[in-house]
Each structure stands twice: as C-alpha cells, then as structure tokens.
Amino acid sequence: MTTTDPIVRIDDRTAAVLDDQHVGDIRGALGTIKAGDTAARTGLSAKLKTLLAIVGPGLIVLVGDNDAGAFATYGEAGQNYGPKLLWTLLLLVPVLYVNQEMVLRLGAVTGVGHARLILERFGKFWGAFSVIDLFLLNALTLVTEFIGITMATRYLGLPTVPSVALAALVIIGAAFTGSFRRFERIAIFFCLGSLTLIPVYVFAHPAPSEMLGGLVPSMPAGPGGMAQLMLLIIAIVGTTVAPWQLFFQQSYVIDKRITPRFMRYEKADLWIGLVVVMIGAAAIMGIVSAAFAGTHGFGNFTDAAGVTNGIEAYAGRTAGALFAVALLDASIVGAFAVSLSSAYAIGDVLGMKHSLHRGAKHAKGFYAVYAGLVALSATIVLIPGSPLGLLTTGVQTLAGVLLPSATVFLLLLCNDKEVLGPWVNGRFTNMFTSVVVGILVVLSVILTAAVLFPDISAGQIFLIMEVSAGIGVLTAGYALLRRKRAATGPIDRTGRAEWRMPPLQYLPPPVMSTGRKIGLTALRSYLFLAMALVIVKLVQLALG
C-alpha cells in the first residue's frame, strides 16, 4: 500500500478503505440505515427493520453456491445413490458457517478485500497468486454456469444463442445500474427463484422415511465402487465450499458498508442463507432420487439435462419445467457472485475504484473485468465443439486443489492481531478450522490423484487418508506444543464494537515464524506441483 491510498474517517477513527464509496449509508435491498445511526435496537420492530436492511451478503453468497455445478453434483448423488448422501450436507453446515463468519468479520472490521489483505500481509507472490488463480478458476466456473443456462433453456424449448445472449445481458445489466441497492434487489429476486424447487419436491414426493434415513452417515454401494463414491463426496465438498465465496463475501460486506456494529445481524443473514441453500441441496437429492428409483436410469448419471428429463418422466412436464427454471435461476445467481468476486479482487489489488455504488463511467476497470468475464464465458459455451465436459472437470479439480490454500490464509488472517485486534479468532474457532483445513488438504490430494490416475482404487484412497492422518496428528502435536510454550492470557475483547483496522501502511509487518515459513513453502510447492500435474492431464485429455 502506498501513502496515496485514501484514509477515510469513520466514527472519528481512521480506517483502511480502498474506495471512498465503501463508507456511508447502508442502502440494502430491503431497507436503509443511516451512517450516523447509533441508536440501540430494543424493540422487535426495530430489530426486524435492521435485519431486513442488512440481509443480502450471506444470502447471495450461499444461494449462489447452489449453482449449475451444484445441481449436477447433487443430481448425481440422488440418481446414483438415492438420498443416502444427505448426511454430507449436515457435516458441511458448520464448515460453511465458520468460513463465511470469518470473512464476514474480516470485511466488517478491516474494510479491505481478501486479496489485498493477502498481498499486504504475506507478500507480492501470494497476493498475485491469490488473484490469478481466483481469476482463472472463476472464468472456468462461469463457463459451467452458462452450460447450466444452455441445458435449462434447451429443455424449455428456447433457442440457445439468443437465450445465452439474453442471460449474459441480464447478468451484466444487473451490475451496470450504478446502484448497489438495485443490484441487490435483482440478486435477491433471483435468490427467491431457488424456492421453485419446493413445488418440484412436492410433485416428486420422495418418501420421508428414506429422506430421514439419508441423514444417518453411511457409505452406500453404487456404480464405480468405493473409489467413485469417495470422489463424489469430495465433489460435494468442493461444490459447497468454494474459494470464490471467501473473496465475494468479504468484498460485498465492505461494499454494502456493514461495520462491526451490525455483526449480529449479518450473522443472522448467514444463517438465513444456510437454511435456504441446505433446503435447496436436500430438495435436489430428494427429487432426483425419487424420480430415478427403480428405473434403468438409477446409477447411470449423465448430466443435469438427463436429470431434468428423468424428472419429467416421473412427475410430469410441469415438474420438469420448474426444475429447469430452478437450474436457470441458480446459474444466473452463481454468475452474479462469481463475476463480482473477480472484479472486487482485481480492483482491490490494483487499486482501482471498485464499488457497485459507482456507475460504469466512474469505475471503468471494475466493470470491464465483470462484463469481460461474463462475455468471454458466454462466448466459449456457444463455440461449436468447445470441450465443455473437460472444462467442468477442470473446474472441480482446480477448486479442490486451491481451496486448502484459501482456507489457510483465511485462518492466518483471522489470527492476525494487527488486522482484527479484539476480533481475532477464539480457541474453538481455531481448532475447528485447523481440522477443516487438514481435511480439505486430504480431499485435495485425493481429488488431484484421481484426475491423474483415473483407475485409482479404494485401497489407494484409504492409504492416502491414513498417511495424511498420520502427518496431521504430528503437525497438530507440534502446533499444540508451540502454543503451550507461547501461551498468553485471554484475548481482550473490550471496545470491539468500535474497533476498526487502521490503514494498512501503518500496520507493523507480520511476524513470520520458522514454522509458518516452512508451512507456506510446503503449501507453495504442493500448489505448483498439483496445478502443473492437473494442467498436463487436462491437456492430455483435450488432445485425446
């Protein structure tokens, strides 16, 4: 950060914000909170009005998670295994909440986006790496969103080229209104479209006893044996916990001008989003399992289009059409969030004006990145002979490879006292997130190995898990020993409601211990090796 970066005064304190439009009234889709409004919310009506004004970031990021890729992954689970993998969704609830709660804190307290914090606290290499890998992964993810759009519109009998072009215009136009409130209203409208899965669920009427039974952890038999089942579980994790979510949520909270004073309401927003996304995911599994149970299609998943046709055959044309509309809607919401996460991140790192409160004339680079990504992805989908299946595989694999690094930096930033002060993680959050990081690393290794060696066996997968568990136990023991030696008193949380991170150029550099340097070096080496091997493999597949 240079000394020319703006310093904007908030509550008589200086805070690090990179765009002066990130300070002011909260103008949400469903309400407004004045910047100087410090009144206590004591009555139910006042609390409800405040919640309505805050609702948006958590809802959009989590509903956007049930995108085209999620429809395919949950559809495969339902078609090949029935509702027997519903338990995986329950396990992901705390993971999703803890991850998003941490980035929510970072956004509200610092006023600086995720990519810029990584750049400033870990150096140019990791800052550039975080933005470049996010940009590439998001570009591929956007292609999968437009694949979902083409599948849905073809089922509905709409011409492909005009439909894709219109969808791209809607996605671009929603952001180009020059009003944060208008964009959020459009996004929440599409979020409500995910509720169309509810009548489809009623049409399909899966057996309640089977749905409840699916909440009990089990490893059901299915096509491809245990290895294929493990890879599907990893895919469910990868499609539910994605790197772009971290960057989007933090920057969107900042752009909405949410401060620590409204942390409780934003956490409630997260829970609303979690409920909606889990209902949608469970509904997809239940609908598809009911549609294919006892048919020749059971255990023979192809794609989301095949799922939609199967639903029509079982529950009628109306159910199939509603499912296609839900897929179309989910793809558009996902495209909103993925495109914005890239535009925010690049604006953060390059110092461009990057706010939806600005019109396109006043934030040309920000809007150019957003529109360019959408237009490029739509064009790729429309090119005859594009390797769409290969691109989808690449998205899932690269997301699995990159997710552990994103979570590692999230954990490190949330323990940086110079960044979060009295808002740093507590002991329980650190322990839980450390376990999650370890699990994500193991899943990442398995997923990478599966792409490189498609014939990997269940025994080899379990061997990777056992070796990784051993390394994890040793690492955890070393970390606990170091923490015991460097034990300090309880964290002072006083005055945190008013505490904001000072401008980045005034922060002392982070302390890089030997253990952290070794860990980051190992992480860098793994990422380079895994990404290189995956890219080589994808090129080989593309060349036949």
C-alpha positions, -999 to 999 in steps of 0.1 A, spaced: 0 0 0 13 35 -8 8 67 11 -15 79 -16 -42 54 -6 -73 71 8 -78 73 45 -115 78 53 -126 88 88 -152 65 104 -165 73 139 -136 97 145 -111 70 138 -90 63 107 -97 31 88 -83 14 58 -108 16 29 -97 14 -7 -127 32 -22 -145 61 -6 -178 47 -17 -174 19 8 -183 44 36 -218 59 41 -254 49 45 -263 12 42 -287 11 13 -298 -25 12 -324 -41 -10 -350 -41 18 -341 -11 39 -317 18 48 -295 25 78 -280 60 81 -243 62 86 -247 81 119 -275 59 132 -261 46 165 -295 41 183 -299 8 202 -323 -17 186 -345 -26 215 -379 -34 201 -388 -63 178 -398 -40 150 -365 -21 151 -345 -53 151 -365 -66 122 -361 -34 101 -323 -35 108 -321 -72 98 -340 -65 65 -316 -37 57 -286 -60 64 -298 -91 46 -280 -98 13 -243 -107 15 -249 -141 33 -280 -149 14 -265 -142 -20 -231 -159 -14 -248 -191 -1 -276 -193 -26 -250 -187 -53 -233 -218 -40 -262 -239 -53 -252 -231 -89 -251 -252 -120 -222 -273 -107 -241 -280 -75 -272 -291 -95 -251 -316 -114 -233 -329 -82 -264 -332 -61 -282 -347 -90 -255 -373 -94 -257 -381 -57 -295 -386 -59 -295 -405 -92 -267 -429 -83 -272 -433 -45 -307 -421 -37 -309 -398 -6 -282 -418 12 -257 -390 10 -278 -363 26 -257 -366 57 -228 -349 39 -248 -317 38 -253 -317 76 -215 -320 81 -209 -291 58 -232 -267 77 -207 -258 104 -179 -256 78 -198 -232 57 -208 -211 86 -174 -208 102 -157 -200 69 -182 -173 60 -183 -159 95 -146 -154 94 -146 -135 61 -176 -115 74 -155 -104 104 -126 -95 81 -147 -74 59 -167 -55 85 -136 -49 107 -109 -41 81 -128 -25 52 -102 -42 29 -109 -71 5 -95 -106 9 -70 -104 -20 -55 -71 -8 -51 -84 28 -32 -114 15 -10 -92 -6 -2 -68 22 3 -94 50 20 -122 30 38 -105 1 35 -100 -36 38 -137 -45 8 -148 -25 -12 -117 -34 -6 -122 -71 -12 -160 -68 -45 -155 -50 -58 -131 -77 -45 -150 -107 -58 -184 -95 -91 -169 -85 -95 -152 -119 -87 -184 -138 -109 -206 -116 -138 -181 -117 -136 -179 -155 -139 -217 -157 -167 -216 -132 -186 -191 -152 -184 -214 -182 -202 -241 -161 -229 -215 -152 -235 -209 -189 -235 -246 -195 -264 -248 -170 -281 -220 -187 -279 -237 -221 -292 -270 -206 -322 -253 -189 -332 -232 -219 -329 -261 -243 -352 -282 -222 -377 -252 -221 -376 -252 -259 -358 -218 -262 -332 -211 -289 -297 -215 -275 -278 -184 -289 -305 -158 -281 -311 -174 -246 -274 -173 -237 -270 -138 -250 -301 -126 -231 -288 -143 -199 -254 -126 -203 -271 -92 -208 -292 -97 -176 -261 -107 -156 -241 -77 -169 -270 -53 -168 -278 -60 -131 -244 -47 -121 -243 -18 -145 -273 0 -129 -249 22 -109 -268 15 -78 -259 -10 -51 -295 -12 -40 -308 -20 -74 -282 -48 -79 -291 -63 -46 -328 -62 -53 -322 -80 -86 -299 -106 -69 -323 -113 -40 -352 -116 -65 -332 -144 -83 -323 -159 -49 -360 -163 -42 -363 -182 -75 -345 -211 -59 -377 -217 -40 -392 -232 -72 -376 -264 -61 -402 -267 -33 -432 -274 -57 -409 -298 -76 -402 -316 -44 -440 -318 -37 -446 -333 -72 -418 -359 -67 -429 -366 -31 -398 -387 -20 -406 -410 9 -400 -391 42 -386 -422 58 -359 -425 31 -350 -388 34 -346 -391 72 -326 -423 67 -302 -404 44 -292 -382 74 -275 -412 90 -239 -414 78 -233 -444 55 -212 -455 25 -238 -469 1 -229 -492 -28 -231 -477 -63 -215 -476 -97 -177 -475 -97 -174 -489 -61 -159 -472 -31 -135 -451 -52 -163 -434 -72 -183 -428 -40 -153 -411 -23 -148 -389 -53 -185 -379 -53 -183 -370 -17 -152 -349 -24 -171 -332 -53 -200 -324 -29 -175 -307 -5 -158 -289 -34 -191 -276 -49 -204 -265 -15 -172 -248 -1 -156 -228 -30 -127 -203 -29 -147 -176 -47 -171 -175 -17 -144 -161 6 -135 -133 -18 -171 -124 -27 -185 -123 9 -157 -101 23 -158 -76 -5 -196 -75 -7 -199 -68 30 -174 -39 26 -193 -26 -5 -226 -27 15 -208 -6 42 -215 -30 70 -195 -23 102 -189 -43 133 -219 -27 149 -242 -48 128 -222 -81 132 -251 -99 149 -275 -91 121 -250 -102 94 -246 -135 112 -283 -139 111 -281 -132 73 -256 -160 71 -280 -184 88 -308 -174 65 -286 -182 36 -275 -215 51 -311 -226 56 -321 -217 20 -290 -234 5 -294 -266 25 -331 -269 17 -323 -265 -19 -295 -291 -19 -316 -316 0 -345 -310 -23 -324 -317 -54 -311 -350 -39 -347 -360 -28 -363 -350 -61 -338 -369 -83 -337 -400 -60 -375 -403 -62 -375 -397 -100 -350 -425 -107 -357 -450 -80 -364 -484 -96 -357 -472 -131 -330 -481 -156 -316 -446 -151 -307 -453 -114 -270 -454 -111 -264 -441 -146 -260 -403 -141 -251 -383 -172 -257 -346 -166 -283 -321 -154 -302 -323 -187 -306 -361 -182 -318 -354 -146 -344 -329 -159 -358 -354 -184 -360 -381 -158 -380 -358 -135 -404 -351 -164 -408 -388 -170 -416 -394 -133 -435 -363 -122 -447 -347 -154 -438 -318 -177 -446 -291 -151 -422 -306 -126 -395 -309 -153 -401 -273 -164 -399 -260 -128 -367 -279 -122 -352 -264 -154 -363 -229 -143 -346 -235 -109 -314 -246 -128 -315 -214 -149 -321 -193 -119 -293 -209 -99 -269 -204 -128 -276 -167 -130 -272 -162 -93 -239 -181 -94 -227 -159 -123 -236 -128 -104 -214 -138 -74 -185 -154 -93 -181 -124 -116 -183 -99 -88 -157 -118 -67 -132 -115 -95 -139 -78 -102 -137 -70 -65 -104 -89 -61 -87 -72 -90 -100 -38 -80 -86 -44 -45 -51 -54 -57 -47 -29 -85 -61 0 -65 -90 6 -89 -123 21 -79 -145 -10 -72 -179 -4 -59 -215 -11 -71 -223 24 -57 -204 38 -87 -216 40 -122 -197 24 -151 -181 58 -160 -166 61 -126 -152 26 -122 -143 15 -157 -118 -12 -148 -141 -28 -123 -170 -31 -147 -148 -41 -176 -135 -71 -156 -170 -81 -146 -185 -77 -181 -155 -92 -198 -156 -124 -178 -193 -128 -184 -190 -122 -222 -160 -145 -226 -177 -174 -207 -209 -170 -228 -189 -170 -260 -170 -201 -251 -202 -220 -244 -216 -210 -278 -184 -221 -298 -192 -254 -316 -170 -282 -304 -159 -265 -271 -147 -291 -246 -174 -283 -221 -171 -316 -202 -134 -311 -199 -139 -276 -186 -163 -288 -160 -138 -315 -148 -111 -288 -147 -132 -265 -125 -139 -293 -99 -103 -303 -98 -87 -269 -96 -112 -258 -70 -103 -288 -49 -66 -280 -53 -69 -243 -44 -94 -245 -16 -70 -255 11 -47 -226 4 -76 -202 5 -87 -216 39 -51 -215 53 -48 -177 45 -83 -171 59 -72 -188 92 -39 -169 94 -56 -135 87 -82 -142 114 -54 -147 139 -35 -116 129 -40 -92 159 -28 -62 138 -56 -69 113 -85 -79 136 -75 -67 170 -102 -78 195 -120 -96 167 -93 -123 163 -104 -160 164 -110 -177 197 -95 -211 206 -125 -232 195 -127 -215 160 -90 -221 155 -92 -257 165 -123 -264 143 -109 -245 113 -75 -263 116 -93 -297 114 -112 -284 84 -80 -273 67 -65 -307 73 -95 -325 59 -96 -302 28 -59 -308 22 -65 -346 22 -95 -343 -1 -75 -321 -24 -47 -347 -26 -72 -374 -33 -90 -354 -60 -58 -345 -77 -46 -381 -76 -80 -393 -91 -76 -369 -120 -41 -380 -127 -48 -417 -121 -85 -424 -131 -82 -461 -121 -73 -453 -85 -87 -479 -61 -105 -475 -28 -75 -491 -11 -52 -464 -25 -76 -437 -15 -77 -450 21 -39 -453 21 -37 -416 12 -61 -408 40 -41 -429 66 -8 -413 57 -23 -378 57 -39 -385 91 -6 -395 105 10 -363 92 -19 -344 106 -15 -359 141 22 -350 141 15 -315 129 -12 -309 154 10 -322 182 38 -298 172 13 -269 170 -1 -276 204 34 -278 219 43 -244 204 11 -229 216 16 -241 251 51 -226 252 39 -193 238 7 -193 259 -7 -158 266 -37 -146 285 -73 -143 273 -80 -121 243 -91 -86 254 -124 -80 236 -133 -47 252 -143 -19 228 -145 -42 198 -178 -28 186 -160 5 176 -126 -11 167 -116 -9 130 -83 -18 114 -60 12 108 -48 19 73 -26 -9 60 5 12 56 5 19 94 4 -18 104 37 -34 115 48 -63 93 35 -97 103 59 -119 123 69 -149 101 80 -177 124 101 -206 112 71 -229 114 50 -206 93 77 -201 67 81 -239 64 44 -243 61 39 -217 35 68 -231 15 53 -266 16 20 -251 6 35 -233 -23 54 -264 -35 22 -285 -33 2 -260 -52 27 -257 -80 31 -294 -83 -6 -302 -81 -16 -275 -106 11 -284 -130 1 -321 -130 -36 -313 -133 -30 -289 -163 -8 -315 -180 -35 -341 -175 -63 -319 -188 -42 -310 -219 -36 -348 -225 -74 -354 -223 -81 -325 -246 -56 -339 -272 -72 -374 -268 
